[in-house]
Amino acid sequence: MVAMSGGVDSSVTALLLKQRGENVAGMFMKNWEEDDPNGHCSATEDAADARAVAELLGIPFHARNFASEYWEHVFADFLTELEAGRTPNPDVLCNREIKFKVFLDHAQDLGAEFMATGHYARRDQVDGRFRLLKGRDPDKDQSYFLYMLDQDQLKHARFPIGELRKTELRRIAAAAGLPTAAKKDSTGICFIGERNFDTFIARYLNAEPGEIRTTDNRAIGMHTGLIHYTLGQRKGLGIGGVRGFPEAPWFVVDKDLDNNCLFVTQDPDDAHLNSTRLTARRPSWIAGTAPDRGQRIAAKIRYRQADQAARIVELDHEHFVLEFSAPQRAVTPGQSVVLYDGPVCLGGGIIESSNRRRPEFCQ
């Protein structure tokens, strides 16, 4: 069963499996009840594109609505994290709870032995254990979003495009005449799409305006609510022409929830943005067992970041602590830190805190 999103990646996934002679079917999953007719993320259009590809390939097509499961297992957590001042990544949780759990259950009910997705990732098996590997295309590798998968989920998973580069995939789609061959890649969180995030999230959470202060505690403006900002953010701060300061960009360096204060700097290398150590919660290990304490690994604190040398200095069932060889900019609570040993994704966790300096007003 191919998870067909209506995009070119999942379309080529289905095509490749069909060309290999596999017994293939496709299923479109609707994860959000779209209520904005002007929204870019249109489930109706995407479902139509997925169906068109299935018809062209001559494979059975199914559609399921998982909106209630998505709300309960992904979106509710997303709102809780925002309220706590963190910056969540719902795509990671969606993969574990929806695509590789709810979708997989429905696929198996329909008789499928395996599920395939259009992720740029790979999978193999060594000594009886399944491994998640980076995709061959370093610019598109999506193993970062799959680090929460377990052995049973990987057992049933297939990633047919993991060996391809995006340019090659587009050529394959065009040569096969797929209607999605030139379709633009989706960006951002699907339930928000290209709509204004602040306007969207205001439907669900109250945002209380407060002061914007510099790291030496000078008030320079007002923010619209801390839920709208994230560490390292540059755009959309609404700061400009502040008397006594140069005409240079401002960056978010801290959020003080107790005092409802947003701290900013004009120095992109400000010490308040840098960390050499982080603590992560909710550890998830693909092999089923944790790496060794003291083990030197590579880590990413955000998608598409280059591998960063680090080592595990503390480890238990609830948390782990990483120490980096070089300072890391904007280690953001709520985001995921994902660990690697070469091309092998070991797992990771949700960033809880780091050892960066904090403005005195935040102490």
C-alpha positions in Angstrom: 0.0 0.0 0.0 1.5 3.3 -1.1 0.7 6.4 1.0 -0.3 8.7 -1.9 -0.3 12.3 -1.0 -1.0 13.7 -4.4 2.6 14.8 -4.8 5.3 13.8 -7.2 7.4 11.8 -4.6 4.6 9.4 -3.6 3.5 9.2 -7.3 6.9 7.9 -8.4 7.0 5.6 -5.3 3.9 3.9 -6.7 5.3 3.9 -10.3 8.6 2.2 -9.3 6.8 -0.5 -7.3 4.5 -1.1 -10.3 7.5 -1.4 -12.6 9.1 -3.9 -10.3 6.0 -6.1 -10.7 4.8 -5.6 -7.1 1.1 -6.0 -6.3 0.4 -2.3 -5.6 -2.5 -0.2 -4.3 -2.6 3.4 -3.2 -4.3 5.1 -0.3 -4.8 8.8 0.3 -5.2 10.0 3.9 -6.9 13.2 4.8 -5.5 14.4 8.1 -7.1 17.8 8.4 -10.7 19.1 8.0 -9.9 22.0 5.7 -12.1 25.0 6.7 -10.4 27.8 4.7 -11.4 28.0 1.1 -8.5 30.3 0.4 -6.0 27.9 2.0 -3.2 26.5 -0.2 -3.2 23.0 1.3 -6.3 21.6 -0.5 -7.0 18.0 0.5 -9.6 17.8 -2.3 -7.1 18.8 -5.0 -4.4 16.5 -3.6 -6.8 13.5 -3.4 -7.8 14.1 -7.0 -4.1 14.2 -8.1 -3.5 10.9 -6.2 -6.5 9.3 -7.8 -5.4 10.4 -11.2 -2.0 8.8 -10.8 -3.5 5.6 -9.5 -5.8 5.4 -12.5 -2.9 6.0 -14.9 -0.9 3.2 -13.3 -3.9 0.9 -13.1 -3.8 0.3 -9.4 -6.6 0.2 -6.8 -7.2 3.4 -4.9 -8.5 4.0 -1.4 -9.2 7.1 0.6 -9.4 7.4 4.4 -10.1 10.3 6.8 -7.8 10.3 9.8 -8.6 13.9 10.9 -9.8 12.9 14.4 -6.8 10.7 15.0 -4.5 13.5 13.8 -6.2 16.0 16.2 -5.9 13.6 19.2 -2.3 12.3 18.6 -0.6 15.2 16.8 -2.4 18.5 16.9 -3.3 18.5 20.6 0.4 17.9 21.4 1.4 20.7 19.0 -0.9 23.2 20.9 0.4 22.0 24.3 4.0 22.5 23.2 3.3 26.0 21.8 1.6 27.0 25.1 4.7 25.8 27.0 6.9 28.2 25.0 8.4 25.5 22.8 8.6 25.1 19.0 7.1 21.7 18.1 7.7 19.7 14.9 4.3 17.9 14.2 5.7 16.1 11.2 7.8 13.8 13.4 4.9 12.8 15.5 2.6 12.4 12.5 5.0 9.9 11.0 5.0 7.7 14.1 1.3 8.1 15.2 -0.5 8.5 11.9 1.4 7.3 8.8 3.2 4.4 10.3 0.5 3.4 12.8 -3.1 4.4 11.8 -2.4 4.3 8.1 -0.5 1.0 8.5 -3.4 -0.6 10.4 -5.8 0.4 7.7 -3.5 -0.9 5.0 -3.2 -4.2 6.7 -7.0 -4.4 7.1 -7.1 -4.1 3.3 -4.7 -7.0 2.9 -1.4 -5.2 2.5 1.8 -6.7 3.9 3.9 -3.6 3.5 3.4 0.2 3.2 5.5 2.5 1.1 6.0 6.2 1.4 7.6 8.9 -0.7 10.3 9.7 1.9 13.9 10.2 0.9 15.2 7.6 3.2 16.5 4.0 3.1 16.1 0.8 5.2 18.1 -2.3 5.5 18.5 -5.2 7.9 21.7 -6.3 9.7 21.9 -9.1 12.2 18.2 -9.4 12.4 17.6 -5.7 13.2 16.2 -3.1 10.8 18.1 0.1 10.3 16.9 3.5 9.0 19.5 5.1 6.7 19.8 8.6 5.2 18.5 9.1 1.7 21.1 9.2 -1.1 20.3 12.8 -1.9 21.8 14.8 0.9 19.7 17.8 0.0 16.4 15.8 0.4 17.3 13.3 3.1 14.2 12.9 5.3 15.4 10.4 7.9 15.3 13.3 10.4 11.5 13.1 10.3 11.4 9.3 10.8 13.7 8.9 13.9 10.7 7.9 16.1 9.9 4.7 14.1 10.4 1.4 15.9 11.4 -2.0 14.7 7.9 -3.2 13.9 7.1 -0.1 11.9 10.4 -0.4 9.9 9.6 -4.1 9.3 6.6 -3.1 7.3 8.0 0.1 5.7 9.4 0.6 2.2 11.2 3.7 0.8 11.5 3.1 -3.0 12.8 6.6 -3.8 15.5 6.6 -1.1 18.2 5.9 -3.7 17.2 8.7 -6.0 18.0 12.4 -6.3 15.1 14.8 -6.7 16.1 15.8 -10.3 16.2 12.2 -11.3 12.8 11.5 -9.7 11.3 14.5 -11.7 12.7 13.0 -14.9 11.2 9.6 -14.2 7.8 11.2 -13.4 7.9 13.3 -16.6 8.9 10.3 -18.8 6.0 8.3 -17.4 3.6 11.1 -18.0 2.5 11.3 -14.4 0.1 14.3 -13.9 2.1 15.3 -10.8 5.5 15.4 -12.6 5.8 19.2 -12.4 3.7 19.7 -9.2 5.3 22.1 -6.7 6.6 20.5 -3.5 4.5 21.2 -0.5 6.1 23.4 2.2 5.5 23.9 5.9 2.9 22.2 8.0 0.0 20.9 5.8 -2.8 22.0 8.2 -1.5 25.5 8.0 -0.2 25.5 4.4 0.7 28.9 3.1 -1.7 30.7 5.3 -0.5 33.2 7.9 0.6 31.2 11.0 -0.3 33.8 13.5 -3.9 34.2 12.1 -4.3 30.4 12.0 -3.1 29.6 15.5 -5.1 32.5 17.0 -8.2 30.2 16.4 -6.9 27.8 19.0 -4.7 29.7 21.5 -4.8 33.1 23.1 -1.8 35.3 22.6 -1.0 38.0 25.2 1.1 40.9 23.9 4.1 41.9 25.9 7.4 43.8 25.8 10.3 43.2 23.5 13.6 43.8 25.2 17.3 43.8 24.3 19.7 41.4 26.1 20.8 44.4 28.3 17.1 44.8 29.3 16.1 47.9 27.2 12.5 47.9 26.1 12.2 48.6 22.3 8.7 47.5 21.3 5.8 45.1 21.8 5.4 41.5 20.7 2.0 39.9 19.7 2.3 36.8 21.9 5.2 34.5 22.7 3.5 31.6 20.9 4.3 33.4 17.6 8.1 33.4 18.0 11.0 30.9 18.0 14.7 31.0 19.0 16.8 32.5 16.3 13.9 34.0 14.4 14.7 37.0 12.2 11.6 37.8 10.1 8.3 39.0 11.3 9.4 40.6 14.6 7.9 44.0 13.7 11.0 45.9 14.9 12.4 48.8 12.9 13.8 52.2 13.2 14.6 52.0 16.9 16.2 55.1 18.1 19.8 54.6 19.2 20.2 51.3 17.3 21.7 50.7 13.8 19.5 49.7 10.9 20.3 46.0 11.2 18.2 42.8 11.6 17.0 41.7 15.0 17.1 38.0 16.2 15.1 36.3 18.9 17.4 35.1 21.7 14.9 34.2 24.4 11.3 33.9 25.6 10.5 34.7 29.2 7.1 33.1 29.9 6.9 34.2 33.5 7.2 37.9 32.5 5.8 37.5 29.0 8.9 39.1 27.5 10.6 38.5 24.2 14.4 39.1 24.1 16.2 40.1 20.9 19.7 41.1 19.7 21.2 42.5 16.5 24.3 40.4 16.8 23.8 37.1 14.8 26.7 35.6 16.9 25.3 36.7 20.2 26.4 34.4 23.0 22.8 34.1 24.2 22.2 32.1 21.0 25.0 29.6 21.3 25.0 26.2 23.2 27.6 23.5 23.6 25.3 21.1 25.4 21.6 20.1 25.3 19.2 17.9 27.2 16.6 16.0 25.3 13.4 14.2 26.5 11.3 11.4 25.1 14.2 9.5 23.7 13.4 7.1 20.9 15.9 4.5 19.6 15.3 2.7 16.3 17.3 -0.4 17.3 15.2 -0.7 20.5 18.3 0.0 22.7 20.1 3.2 23.4 23.6 4.0 22.1 26.4 3.8 24.7 27.1 6.6 27.1 30.2 8.4 25.9 29.7 7.3 22.3 30.7 9.8 19.7 28.0 10.4 17.2 26.8 13.0 14.7 23.7 15.0 15.5 21.2 17.4 13.8 19.2 19.9 15.8 17.2 20.9 12.7 16.3 19.4 9.3 18.9 19.8 6.6 21.6 20.9 9.1 25.0 19.4 8.4 26.1 16.6 10.7 27.5 18.0 14.0 30.1 16.1 16.0 28.8 15.3 19.5 29.0 12.7 22.2 26.4 11.3 24.7 27.4 12.4 28.2 24.3 11.4 30.1 21.6 8.8 29.4 18.6 7.3 31.0 15.1 6.1 30.0 13.6 9.6 30.2 16.4 11.9 29.0 19.8 12.1 27.3 22.5 14.9 27.3 24.6 15.7 24.3 27.8 17.6 24.3 28.9 19.2 20.9 32.4 19.7 19.7 31.5 23.1 18.4 28.9 25.7 19.6 25.4 25.3 18.1 23.3 28.3 17.2 19.6 28.5 18.3 19.2 25.1 20.0 15.4 25.3 20.1 13.3 23.6 22.8 10.5 21.6 21.2 12.5 20.7 18.1 14.0 17.3 17.6 17.7 16.4 17.9 18.4 13.3 15.7 21.5 11.2 16.1 23.5 9.4 13.4 26.4 6.9 13.1 27.5 7.6 9.5 24.4 7.1 7.3 22.6 5.2 10.1 19.9 7.0 12.0 20.1 5.9 15.6 17.1 7.8 16.9 16.8 11.0 18.9 14.6 13.1 21.2 12.8 16.3 21.8 15.1 19.2 22.9 14.2 20.3 26.4 16.9 22.8 27.3 20.5 23.8 26.6 23.4 25.5 28.3 23.1 28.8 26.4 23.3 32.0 28.4 20.0 33.6 29.3 19.3 37.4 29.7 19.3 38.3 33.4 15.6 39.2 33.3 14.9 35.6 32.4 16.7 34.1 35.4 
